[in-house]
Amino acid sequence: MLAAVALALLTAATLPAAKNLEIFAIDVEGGQATLLVTPAGDSLLIDTGWPGHNHRDADRIAAVAKAAGVKKIDWLLITHFHMDHVGGVYQLAERMPIVHFVDHGTSIEKGKDADILYNEYAAVRAKGQHLRVEAGATIPVKGIDVRVLSAGGNVLDSPLEEPGVPNPDCDGYSPPAETTDENGQSIGVLITYGDFRMLDMGT
């Protein structure tokens, strides 16, 4: 009996630990950079923070990725083409491989600065695989469900399943006027893992 218990304990000790969904909110001092590592081992990075600042944001993302055991970004989701969300792509790509680039297509903002920012991103994106998404699409990240709720100024045509009940605190709320810049083009996603749900609207 003791031998059987000892064998069971030894076997349990050698089995790999169950993996969880890991989420890292990286401080890029404005904008965002959120790294998710799925139980299946895929990595999803939502936005890359700012450029410049002595490579501050790219270095922070790379350091968190290393601590999480991530050697490449499997999926990079750029919510919209503003400097505090897409600006760090070039510097991050110098530090680690990026496999898939997910965005809403092209920037609707024009002008010298906006063009330079978008073209720099597009040049990096051209070295990987590009996925342009619209509202209702899914992003095939292994181990989690990622559903696109908004993209390119459009939202889902119908409510999500089990939308819940109206919040009484929202009675009388009127949506603001639609924006005509990249904020209004943001990709918003619902991430589901089991009973866990996470909403990221990008702005």
C-alpha positions as CSV (number, residue, x, y, z in Angstrom):
1,M,0.0,0.0,0.0
2,L,2.8,2.4,0.9
3,A,4.6,1.5,-2.3
4,A,1.4,2.4,-4.3
5,V,1.0,5.7,-2.6
6,A,4.7,6.5,-3.1
7,L,4.4,5.7,-6.8
8,A,1.3,7.8,-7.2
9,L,3.0,10.8,-5.5
10,L,6.0,10.3,-7.7
11,T,3.8,10.2,-10.8
12,A,2.0,13.3,-9.8
13,A,5.2,15.1,-9.2
14,T,6.4,14.4,-12.8
15,L,3.2,15.4,-14.5
16,P,3.2,18.9,-16.1
17,A,1.2,21.4,-14.1
18,A,-2.2,22.5,-15.5
19,K,-1.8,25.8,-17.4
20,N,-3.9,28.8,-17.0
21,L,-4.7,31.8,-19.1
22,E,-2.1,34.4,-18.1
23,I,-2.8,38.2,-18.7
24,F,-0.1,40.9,-18.3
25,A,-1.1,44.6,-18.3
26,I,2.2,46.3,-19.3
27,D,2.6,49.9,-18.2
28,V,3.3,51.9,-21.4
29,E,2.3,55.2,-19.8
30,G,-0.7,55.9,-22.0
31,G,-2.3,53.8,-24.8
32,Q,-1.9,50.2,-24.0
33,A,0.0,46.9,-24.2
34,T,-1.7,43.8,-22.9
35,L,-0.1,40.4,-23.3
36,L,-2.1,37.2,-23.0
37,V,-0.5,33.7,-22.9
38,T,-3.1,31.0,-23.5
39,P,-3.1,27.5,-21.9
40,A,-2.3,26.2,-25.4
41,G,0.9,28.3,-25.5
42,D,-0.2,31.0,-28.0
43,S,0.6,34.6,-27.3
44,L,-1.7,37.5,-28.1
45,L,-0.4,41.1,-27.7
46,I,-2.9,43.9,-27.9
47,D,-1.2,47.1,-28.9
48,T,2.4,48.1,-28.4
49,G,2.5,51.5,-26.7
50,W,4.6,54.4,-27.8
51,P,7.8,54.7,-30.0
52,G,10.8,56.6,-28.8
53,H,11.5,57.2,-25.1
54,N,14.7,55.3,-25.5
55,H,12.8,52.2,-26.6
56,R,11.0,52.2,-23.2
57,D,7.8,50.4,-24.2
58,A,9.3,47.8,-26.5
59,D,11.8,47.0,-23.8
60,R,9.0,46.6,-21.2
61,I,7.0,44.4,-23.5
62,A,10.0,42.2,-24.3
63,A,10.9,41.9,-20.6
64,V,7.4,40.8,-19.7
65,A,7.3,38.3,-22.6
66,K,10.6,36.8,-21.5
67,A,9.4,36.5,-17.9
68,A,6.3,34.7,-19.3
69,G,8.4,32.3,-21.3
70,V,7.2,33.9,-24.6
71,K,9.8,33.9,-27.4
72,K,7.6,35.2,-30.2
73,I,4.3,37.1,-30.5
74,D,2.0,34.7,-32.3
75,W,-0.8,37.3,-32.7
76,L,-0.3,41.1,-32.5
77,L,-3.7,42.9,-32.5
78,I,-3.4,46.6,-33.3
79,T,-6.7,48.2,-32.2
80,H,-6.2,51.4,-34.2
81,F,-3.4,53.5,-35.7
82,H,-2.6,56.1,-33.1
83,M,0.9,56.5,-31.8
84,D,0.2,55.2,-28.3
85,H,-1.2,52.0,-29.7
86,V,0.8,51.2,-32.8
87,G,4.0,53.3,-32.3
88,G,6.0,50.6,-30.6
89,V,5.7,48.0,-33.3
90,Y,8.9,48.7,-35.1
91,Q,11.1,48.6,-32.0
92,L,9.3,45.5,-30.7
93,A,9.9,43.7,-34.0
94,E,13.7,44.4,-33.5
95,R,13.5,42.5,-30.2
96,M,11.3,39.4,-31.0
97,P,9.5,37.8,-33.9
98,I,5.9,38.7,-34.7
99,V,4.0,36.1,-36.7
100,H,0.5,37.4,-37.3
101,F,-0.6,41.1,-37.5
102,V,-4.3,41.8,-36.9
103,D,-5.9,45.2,-37.7
104,H,-8.8,46.9,-39.3
105,G,-7.0,47.6,-42.6
106,T,-5.6,51.1,-43.2
107,S,-5.6,54.3,-41.3
108,I,-8.4,56.8,-42.1
109,E,-6.2,59.7,-40.8
110,K,-4.1,61.5,-43.3
111,G,-1.2,64.0,-43.1
112,K,2.5,63.8,-42.7
113,D,2.7,62.4,-39.2
114,A,-0.2,59.9,-39.6
115,D,1.2,58.7,-42.9
116,I,4.7,58.1,-41.4
117,L,3.2,56.2,-38.5
118,Y,1.1,54.0,-40.6
119,N,3.7,53.3,-43.3
120,E,6.3,52.4,-40.7
121,Y,3.8,49.9,-39.2
122,A,2.8,48.5,-42.7
123,A,6.5,47.9,-43.5
124,V,6.8,45.7,-40.4
125,R,3.5,44.0,-41.0
126,A,4.6,43.1,-44.6
127,K,7.2,40.8,-43.0
128,G,4.6,38.7,-41.3
129,Q,1.1,37.3,-42.0
130,H,-1.7,39.9,-42.1
131,L,-5.3,39.4,-41.0
132,R,-7.8,42.2,-41.5
133,V,-10.9,41.8,-39.4
134,E,-14.4,43.1,-39.3
135,A,-17.1,43.1,-36.6
136,G,-18.3,39.5,-36.1
137,A,-15.0,37.9,-37.0
138,T,-13.0,35.6,-34.8
139,I,-9.2,35.6,-34.3
140,P,-7.9,32.0,-34.3
141,V,-5.7,32.2,-31.1
142,K,-5.2,28.7,-29.8
143,G,-6.7,28.1,-26.4
144,I,-9.1,31.0,-26.1
145,D,-12.0,32.4,-28.1
146,V,-11.5,36.0,-29.4
147,R,-14.5,37.5,-31.0
148,V,-14.4,40.9,-32.7
149,L,-17.2,43.2,-31.6
150,S,-16.2,46.4,-33.4
151,A,-13.8,47.2,-36.2
152,G,-13.4,49.9,-38.8
153,G,-16.2,52.0,-37.4
154,N,-18.7,49.1,-37.5
155,V,-20.2,47.0,-34.6
156,L,-22.1,43.7,-34.4
157,D,-25.5,43.6,-36.1
158,S,-27.1,41.7,-33.2
159,P,-26.5,41.4,-29.5
160,L,-24.2,38.7,-28.1
161,E,-25.7,35.5,-26.8
162,E,-26.9,35.9,-23.2
163,P,-26.4,39.7,-23.2
164,G,-27.5,40.1,-19.6
165,V,-29.9,42.7,-18.3
166,P,-29.9,46.5,-18.8
167,N,-27.9,48.4,-16.3
168,P,-30.3,50.9,-14.6
169,D,-27.5,53.3,-14.2
170,C,-27.5,53.7,-18.0
171,D,-31.1,54.9,-18.1
172,G,-31.2,58.1,-20.2
173,Y,-27.7,57.6,-21.7
174,S,-27.2,59.0,-25.2
175,P,-24.2,57.7,-27.2
176,P,-21.8,60.4,-28.2
177,A,-21.5,61.5,-31.8
178,E,-19.4,59.3,-34.0
179,T,-15.8,60.2,-34.3
180,T,-14.1,60.8,-37.6
181,D,-10.6,59.7,-36.4
182,E,-8.9,56.4,-35.7
183,N,-10.5,56.1,-32.2
184,G,-13.8,55.4,-33.9
185,Q,-12.1,52.7,-36.0
186,S,-10.9,50.7,-33.0
187,I,-11.1,47.0,-32.8
188,G,-12.9,45.8,-29.8
189,V,-12.8,42.2,-28.7
190,L,-14.5,39.8,-26.3
191,I,-12.0,37.2,-25.0
192,T,-13.6,34.0,-23.5
193,Y,-11.9,31.2,-21.6
194,G,-14.3,28.9,-19.9
195,D,-16.5,31.1,-17.6
196,F,-14.0,34.0,-17.8
197,R,-14.8,36.9,-20.1
198,M,-12.6,39.9,-20.9
199,L,-13.7,42.9,-22.9
200,D,-11.0,45.1,-24.6
201,M,-12.4,48.0,-26.7
202,G,-9.0,49.4,-27.7
203,T,-9.5,53.2,-27.1
